[in-house]
Amino acid sequence: MDNPNWRGNPDSDRISLQEDYEVRYWTHKWNISKEQLAEAEKKAGSSVVRKIHDALVGLGYIQPQSLEK
């Protein structure tokens, strides 16, 4: 389980839409809404960051980006 008190980057492999701090991190990083993030996760069929990123690109919400921290 993720620790919400840890102030570093969220889990680098997955995004949990149930964790507000992770949703805030990723929506800020990609400059998207919570609804767009949820839509991309649904399209990706996965919570894996790379798959969600690719779904966001496919939906036209973001441009391809490096996922390096």
N, C-alpha and C positions, 0 to 999 in steps of 0.2 A: 504494500500500500504506500502511496506517496505521502510524504510528510509536508503538510501545508505551511509549517513553520520554517522550512528550508527556503532560503531566499535565492538560491541559484536557479539555473534553468530547469524547467519541468522535465520529467522523464523524456529522454531524447528519442525514444522509439514509438511512443503512443500518446494519443491525446484523449483525456477523459473529459467528456462533456458534462459529467456529474461534478467535476471539481472546478469551482468558480475561478480559482487562481490560474488554472491551466487554460480555461476559456479566455480569460483576460489576457494572458500572455500571448496566445496564438492569434487572437483577433487583433491585438495591437501589432504584433510582428508582421502580420499579413495585411493589416488595414482593411479588415472585413468585419461584417456583423456576426453575432452569435448565430443568427438564422442561416447565414451563408456557410458558416463552419459546419452546422448540423446538416445542411443539405449536402455538402461535400462528403461528410462522413457517410451519409446514407448512400450516396452515389458510389463511393469507394467500396462500401460493404466491409469497412475495416476502420479501426482506430489508429492504424499505423501512419505516422507522420508523412512518409513519402507518398503513400497512396492517397491521403487526404490532399496533400499538396498537388498531386497530379490531377485529382478530381477538380480542385479549385481552378487550375489552369484550363482544364477541359470545359468548365462552366463559364470561363471568361472572366472570373473574378480577380485573378492575379496573373502576372507574367511569370514565366519560369524563373526560379530563384535557386541559389545555392542554399542548401539546408545546413551549412556549417554554422557552428555556434559563434 
